[in-house]
Amino acid sequence: MEVTPKSRNLIRLQNYVFLILFLSVIGLLAWLSVRYSFETDWTGGGRNTLSVASTKLLDNIEGPVNVLVFATENELTSPRKHIAELLAKYQKHKSDIELEFVNPETDPQRTRNMGIQVDGEVVLEYDGRSEHVKIVSEENLTNALQRLLRSGERNFVFITGHGERSADGSANHDLGEFTKHLQAKGFRVRSVNLAEDKKVPGDIAALVVAGPRADFLDAEVKIIVDFLDAGGNLLWLHEPGPLHGLAPLVKHLGLSFAPGMIVDPTIQSLGVSDPSIALVTAYPEHPITNDFFLRTLYPQVAGILIESVPAWQAKPFVQSAANSWSETGPIKDVITFDEGVDVPGPLPLGVALTRERPAVSGDSDEGKDKANDKEEPSPESSPESSPESEDKKPEQRIVVMGDGDFLSNTFLGNVGNQGFGLNIFNWLSHDDTFISIPAKTAGDAQLELDETGWAVIGVFLLFVLPGALLVTGVTIWWRRRKR
């Protein structure tokens, strides 16, 4: 091709046009990248993105969610980086999740007010309610959000009229302080006098019998038993001593209470001289005690005996120490275990009973409970429930405790008493039916080979590759030398 001034001008013009078009495309792509985003996770198991269950739950949350992370700023041990990376996945799907870090060392007052117990604890706040997450993972965060969404459904009714602990009282033996924490979690608490109302209110998560000190009427006991036969949930906080007319209820559940009260010699290791206070540091496996590792104290607690439960599945979830026993004599001076008289430990202090919820008949007697004609919404039918829970059958739940003092205004602040009580109420309201999210691991993080494979790699790296490099180098040197 003959190069002329005209051809040079055409080539120069083509170059200018190409440069302009190229810069225009680059600018357009930059604008599109700011306006639109597209991400794809090619890692094994999709470990850098949220699960489908988590994203579906976030779609159901209307309004902002505040996340407070109480973690130190130590670069070596602080969990801030891990928590921030995990929450960033939630923020990508829901932009109005507000994240705030709080240093417990520089803001101790706020840390105490929020009841923070471990470094890296996360507090989720939504619609005036809050949930604490101590072990931060996608599964725990998603389930905490799920509990916040369900909070409006959790209604508990306390029986009154027999000297029970008052749900909103301020006396030492009352439960007013604990009730405040329940309400902060979204629980609704009210009372009922069965002698006056003749029935249990409808649409409740559970009925609560909180340490009566006067006898129940036979008609009142029948209302409670009928309520259980209709599929209702129950929390019974018993105290050592008489049953106050509730013997038919004990028989109905297939339980009994050991005579006397628990004596725990291990409490003396904490400097407490009262042996009638039981200390619990380890718990049997149960949904109530999952991820719970704090000590709890039970003043004057009765041991529970599981006798025959043909219709119920009974499982202890808290029990006394191995060297404890139920003392039938007076608790004074030097106390020793009397063989054949006292009941040796360990003894259950709390028992959880479950069974498939019975169908509610349309025909009922005048005194029969009608509360369950409209059953409380369960997690299995809740719109926030995961698809995995839809096939599960409704479950009736009962908790029987040998003590109610551990939730009283006097003893609520002892280490883990408050958290343990919240776990019990969560379980009774089916808030332990968590979304199951399998742990996401890197499937390509470890190379597994047999001996032949390792031998091939070794020969290649030690002999073949160095030899090939040596031959290539010598060949290049020889050719250049011949030029």
C-alpha positions in Angstrom: 0.0 0.0 0.0 1.4 3.4 -1.0 1.6 5.8 1.9 0.4 9.2 1.0 -0.6 12.3 3.0 -4.2 11.4 2.4 -3.8 7.8 3.7 -1.9 9.1 6.7 -4.8 11.4 7.5 -7.3 8.5 7.2 -5.3 6.3 9.5 -5.0 9.2 12.0 -8.7 9.8 11.8 -9.4 6.1 12.4 -7.2 6.2 15.5 -9.0 9.2 16.9 -12.4 7.6 16.2 -11.3 4.4 17.9 -10.0 6.2 20.9 -13.2 8.2 21.3 -15.4 5.1 21.0 -13.1 3.2 23.3 -13.3 5.9 26.0 -17.0 6.2 25.5 -17.5 2.4 26.1 -15.3 2.6 29.2 -17.3 5.5 30.5 -20.6 3.8 29.8 -19.4 0.6 31.6 -18.3 2.7 34.6 -21.7 4.4 34.7 -23.5 1.1 34.5 -21.3 -0.4 37.3 -22.3 2.5 39.6 -26.0 2.3 38.7 -26.4 -1.5 38.6 -24.6 -4.3 40.3 -24.2 -8.0 39.6 -22.5 -10.5 41.8 -22.1 -14.3 41.6 -20.5 -16.6 44.1 -18.4 -19.3 42.6 -17.0 -20.7 45.9 -17.7 -24.2 46.9 -21.1 -24.4 48.7 -21.7 -20.6 48.1 -20.0 -19.8 51.4 -19.8 -16.0 50.6 -23.5 -15.5 50.2 -26.5 -16.0 52.4 -28.7 -19.1 52.2 -32.1 -19.0 50.6 -33.7 -19.3 54.0 -32.0 -16.2 55.3 -32.9 -14.1 52.2 -36.5 -15.2 52.3 -36.7 -14.1 56.0 -35.1 -10.7 55.2 -37.8 -10.2 52.5 -40.4 -10.5 55.2 -38.9 -7.8 57.5 -40.5 -4.4 56.9 -38.6 -1.5 58.3 -35.1 -1.0 59.6 -33.1 -3.3 61.8 -30.5 -1.9 64.2 -27.5 -4.1 65.0 -25.3 -3.3 68.0 -22.0 -5.2 68.2 -20.3 -5.1 71.6 -16.7 -6.0 70.8 -13.3 -4.7 71.8 -11.0 -3.1 69.2 -8.0 -5.4 69.7 -6.8 -6.2 66.2 -5.5 -9.7 67.2 -8.4 -11.1 69.2 -11.4 -8.8 68.4 -14.3 -10.5 66.5 -15.2 -7.3 64.8 -13.9 -8.2 61.4 -15.7 -11.6 61.3 -19.0 -10.0 62.4 -18.7 -7.1 60.0 -18.1 -9.4 57.1 -21.0 -11.6 58.0 -23.4 -8.7 58.5 -22.3 -7.2 55.2 -24.0 -10.1 53.5 -27.3 -9.2 55.2 -26.8 -5.5 54.3 -26.4 -6.4 50.7 -29.8 -8.0 50.7 -31.5 -5.5 53.1 -30.0 -2.0 52.9 -31.7 -0.6 56.0 -29.7 -2.8 58.4 -27.8 -0.2 60.6 -24.6 -1.5 62.1 -23.0 0.1 65.2 -19.9 -1.1 67.0 -19.6 -0.5 70.8 -16.3 -0.9 72.7 -17.2 -2.4 76.1 -13.9 -1.0 77.5 -14.7 2.6 76.7 -18.5 2.4 77.2 -19.0 0.1 80.2 -22.2 1.8 81.4 -24.0 1.0 78.1 -22.6 -2.5 78.1 -24.0 -3.1 81.6 -27.4 -1.6 80.7 -27.7 -3.9 77.7 -26.8 -7.0 79.8 -23.8 -7.9 77.6 -22.0 -11.1 78.8 -19.3 -12.0 76.2 -17.0 -10.1 73.9 -18.5 -10.0 70.4 -22.1 -10.3 71.6 -24.6 -8.9 69.0 -27.9 -7.2 69.9 -30.6 -7.1 67.2 -33.3 -4.4 67.6 -36.5 -4.3 65.6 -39.8 -2.8 66.2 -39.1 -2.0 69.8 -37.9 -5.5 70.6 -34.4 -7.0 70.9 -32.6 -10.3 70.8 -29.1 -11.2 71.9 -26.7 -13.4 69.9 -23.7 -14.6 71.8 -22.3 -17.0 69.2 -22.3 -15.2 65.9 -23.1 -17.2 62.8 -25.6 -17.0 60.0 -27.8 -19.6 61.6 -27.9 -17.8 64.9 -28.5 -14.3 63.4 -31.2 -15.6 61.1 -33.0 -17.4 63.9 -32.8 -14.3 66.2 -34.4 -12.3 63.4 -37.1 -14.9 63.1 -37.8 -14.7 66.8 -38.2 -10.9 66.5 -40.8 -11.4 63.7 -42.8 -13.8 65.8 -42.8 -11.8 69.0 -46.3 -10.5 68.6 -47.8 -14.0 68.8 -46.4 -14.9 72.3 -49.1 -14.5 74.9 -48.7 -16.0 78.4 -51.4 -16.1 81.1 -50.6 -16.4 84.8 -53.1 -18.0 87.1 -54.0 -15.9 90.2 -56.2 -16.4 93.3 -54.1 -18.9 95.2 -51.3 -16.7 96.5 -49.1 -17.2 93.4 -46.1 -15.1 92.6 -47.4 -11.9 91.0 -46.4 -11.4 87.4 -46.1 -7.7 87.9 -45.4 -7.5 91.6 -42.4 -5.8 93.2 -42.1 -8.0 96.3 -39.0 -10.1 96.7 -40.8 -13.4 95.7 -42.7 -11.8 92.8 -41.8 -12.0 89.1 -42.1 -8.3 88.2 -38.6 -7.8 87.0 -38.6 -10.9 84.9 -41.9 -9.9 83.4 -40.3 -6.6 82.3 -37.7 -8.6 80.4 -40.4 -10.8 78.8 -42.3 -7.7 77.6 -39.0 -6.2 76.2 -38.7 -9.4 74.2 -42.2 -9.0 72.8 -44.1 -11.4 75.2 -47.5 -10.4 76.3 -48.4 -11.2 79.9 -51.8 -11.1 81.7 -53.5 -12.9 84.5 -56.6 -15.1 84.9 -58.7 -16.2 88.0 -60.1 -19.5 87.0 -62.7 -19.4 89.9 -64.2 -16.3 88.3 -63.6 -16.7 84.6 -64.3 -20.5 84.5 -62.0 -20.9 81.5 -58.5 -20.2 80.1 -58.4 -17.3 77.7 -58.0 -18.1 74.1 -55.0 -17.5 71.8 -52.2 -18.0 74.3 -48.8 -19.6 74.0 -48.9 -21.1 77.5 -50.6 -21.1 80.9 -48.4 -20.4 83.9 -48.8 -21.8 87.5 -46.3 -19.8 89.5 -46.0 -21.3 93.0 -49.5 -21.3 94.6 -49.7 -21.1 98.4 -53.4 -22.0 98.7 -55.4 -25.0 97.5 -57.0 -25.0 94.0 -60.7 -25.9 93.7 -61.5 -29.2 92.0 -63.2 -27.3 89.3 -60.1 -25.2 88.7 -57.9 -28.2 88.4 -60.4 -29.7 85.9 -60.1 -26.6 83.8 -56.3 -26.9 83.7 -56.4 -30.6 82.9 -59.0 -30.0 80.2 -56.8 -27.3 78.8 -53.9 -29.8 78.5 -56.2 -32.4 77.0 -57.1 -29.8 74.4 -53.4 -29.3 73.5 -52.4 -26.3 75.6 -48.9 -25.6 76.8 -48.1 -25.2 80.5 -45.4 -23.8 82.8 -45.6 -25.0 86.4 -43.2 -23.4 88.9 -43.6 -25.7 91.9 -42.1 -25.2 95.3 -41.0 -27.8 97.9 -44.0 -28.8 100.1 -47.7 -29.5 99.5 -49.3 -29.7 96.1 -52.2 -27.4 97.0 -54.8 -29.4 95.3 -52.7 -30.1 92.1 -52.2 -33.8 92.7 -54.5 -34.7 89.8 -52.3 -32.6 87.5 -49.1 -34.3 88.7 -50.8 -37.7 88.1 -52.0 -36.6 84.7 -48.4 -35.7 83.7 -46.9 -38.9 85.1 -44.6 -37.1 87.5 -44.0 -36.8 91.2 -41.9 -34.6 93.5 -39.2 -36.0 95.8 -40.0 -35.4 99.5 -38.0 -32.5 101.1 -35.7 -30.2 99.2 -32.4 -30.4 97.4 -29.2 -30.0 99.4 -26.2 -29.1 97.3 -22.8 -29.3 99.1 -21.0 -27.8 96.1 -22.6 -24.4 96.7 -20.1 -24.0 99.6 -17.2 -23.7 97.2 -18.7 -20.2 96.2 -18.7 -19.1 99.8 -22.5 -19.6 100.3 -23.3 -21.2 103.6 -26.9 -22.1 102.8 -26.9 -25.7 101.4 -30.5 -25.4 100.3 -29.4 -23.4 97.3 -28.7 -25.6 94.3 -26.0 -24.6 91.9 -26.1 -25.9 88.3 -23.1 -25.6 85.9 -23.9 -28.2 83.3 -27.1 -29.1 81.6 -28.5 -32.1 79.8 -28.9 -31.8 76.0 -32.2 -30.1 75.2 -33.4 -27.2 72.9 -33.9 -25.1 76.1 -30.2 -25.5 77.0 -28.7 -25.2 73.5 -25.7 -22.8 73.6 -26.4 -22.0 77.2 -23.3 -22.2 79.4 -24.0 -19.9 82.4 -24.4 -21.0 86.0 -27.9 -20.9 87.5 -29.0 -20.9 91.2 -32.2 -22.5 92.6 -33.0 -21.6 96.2 -35.1 -24.2 98.0 -35.8 -26.4 95.0 -37.7 -29.8 94.9 -36.4 -32.7 92.9 -38.7 -34.1 90.2 -39.3 -37.9 89.7 -40.4 -39.2 86.3 -42.7 -42.2 87.0 -44.9 -43.2 84.1 -45.6 -41.0 81.0 -47.3 -43.2 78.5 -48.6 -40.3 76.5 -45.7 -37.9 77.1 -42.1 -37.8 76.2 -40.4 -36.4 79.4 -36.8 -35.2 79.5 -34.9 -33.4 82.2 -33.1 -30.3 81.0 -31.7 -29.2 84.4 -30.6 -31.4 87.3 -28.8 -31.1 90.6 -25.1 -32.0 91.2 -24.0 -35.7 91.5 -23.3 -35.3 95.2 -26.6 -33.6 96.0 -29.7 -35.2 97.6 -33.2 -34.4 98.6 -33.2 -33.8 102.4 -36.4 -34.9 104.1 -35.3 -33.6 107.5 -34.9 -30.0 108.7 -32.3 -27.8 107.0 -30.2 -26.7 109.9 -27.0 -27.4 111.8 -24.9 -30.2 110.2 -26.8 -31.9 107.3 -25.8 -35.4 106.2 -27.3 -37.8 103.7 -29.4 -40.5 105.5 -29.5 -43.8 103.5 -33.0 -45.1 103.0 -34.6 -41.8 104.1 -33.3 -39.1 101.8 -33.4 -39.3 98.0 -29.9 -39.4 96.4 -29.0 -37.2 93.5 -28.6 -36.2 90.9 -32.3 -35.3 90.6 -34.1 -33.4 87.8 -34.9 -29.8 88.8 -36.8 -29.1 85.6 -38.5 -31.5 83.2 -39.8 -30.8 79.7 -42.7 -32.9 78.4 -43.8 -33.1 74.8 -46.3 -35.0 72.7 -48.1 -34.5 69.4 -50.8 -31.9 70.0 -54.2 -33.7 70.2 -57.0 -32.7 67.9 -59.5 -30.3 69.5 -63.0 -31.6 69.5 -65.9 -29.3 68.6 -68.0 -30.7 71.4 -67.0 -29.8 74.9 -68.5 -29.7 78.4 -69.3 -26.4 80.0 -66.2 -26.5 82.1 -63.9 -27.7 79.4 -61.3 -25.3 78.1 -62.2 -23.6 74.9 -59.0 -21.7 74.6 -57.6 -24.0 72.0 -60.6 -23.9 69.7 -58.4 -21.1 68.3 -54.9 -22.4 68.8 -52.0 -20.1 69.1 -50.0 -19.6 65.9 -47.2 -22.0 65.9 -43.9 -21.7 64.1 -44.9 -24.6 61.9 -47.7 -22.5 60.4 -46.1 -19.1 60.8 -45.5 -17.2 57.6 -41.9 -16.6 58.7 -41.2 -20.3 59.2 -38.8 -22.0 56.9 -40.0 -24.4 54.3 -38.4 -27.2 56.2 -40.8 -26.7 59.2 -44.0 -27.0 57.2 -44.1 -30.8 57.3 -43.6 -30.9 61.1 -46.7 -31.7 63.2 -47.7 -29.3 66.0 -46.2 -30.3 69.3 -47.7 -29.7 72.8 -45.1 -28.6 75.4 -45.0 -28.5 79.2 -42.3 -27.4 81.6 -42.4 -28.4 85.2 -39.8 -26.7 87.5 -39.2 -27.6 91.1 -38.6 -24.0 92.0 -39.9 -20.6 91.1 -37.5 -18.5 93.2 -34.8 -18.5 90.5 -37.0 -16.1 88.5 -38.1 -14.0 91.4 -37.0 -10.3 91.9 -34.5 -11.4 94.5 -32.6 -14.1 92.6 -33.2 -13.1 89.0 -29.8 -11.3 88.7 -27.8 -14.4 89.6 -25.5 -15.2 86.7 -27.7 -17.0 84.1 -31.1 -17.1 85.8 -32.7 -14.5 83.6 -31.4 -16.0 80.4 -32.4 -19.5 81.4 -35.9 -18.3 82.1 -36.2 -16.6 78.7 -35.0 -19.9 77.1 -37.9 -21.7 78.8 -40.5 -19.2 77.6 -39.0 -19.2 74.1 -39.3 -23.0 74.0 -42.9 -23.0 75.3 -43.8 -20.5 72.6 -42.1 -22.6 69.9 -39.4 -20.1 69.3 -36.8 -22.8 69.3 -38.1 -24.1 65.9 -35.1 -22.6 64.2 -34.3 -22.3 60.6 -31.7 -25.0 59.9 -28.8 -23.6 57.9 -26.0 -26.0 57.1 -22.5 -24.7 57.9 -20.8 -23.5 54.7 -17.3 -24.8 54.4 -14.7 -24.5 51.8 -14.8 -27.7 49.9 -11.6 -26.9 48.0 -9.5 -25.9 51.0 -7.7 -29.3 51.4 -6.1 -31.5 48.8 -6.4 -35.2 49.4 -4.3 -37.5 47.4 -3.2 -41.1 47.7 0.5 -42.2 47.8 0.7 -42.5 44.0 -0.6 -39.0 43.5 1.9 -37.5 46.0 4.7 -39.5 44.4 3.8 -38.1 40.9 3.7 -34.5 42.3 7.0 -35.0 44.0 8.8 -36.4 40.9 7.4 -33.6 38.8 8.4 -30.8 41.2 11.8 -32.3 42.1 13.0 -33.7 38.8 10.8 -33.0 35.7 10.2 -29.3 36.2 13.8 -28.4 37.2 15.1 -30.6 34.3 12.8 -28.9 31.8 14.0 -25.5 33.0 17.6 -26.6 32.8 17.2 -28.0 29.2 15.4 -24.8 28.1 18.0 -22.6 29.5 20.9 -24.5 28.0 19.1 -24.6 24.6 18.6 -20.8 24.6 22.2 -20.2 25.6 23.5 -22.5 22.9 21.4 -20.9 20.1 22.5 -17.4 21.1 26.1 -18.6 21.2 25.9 -19.9 17.6 24.7 -16.6 16.2 
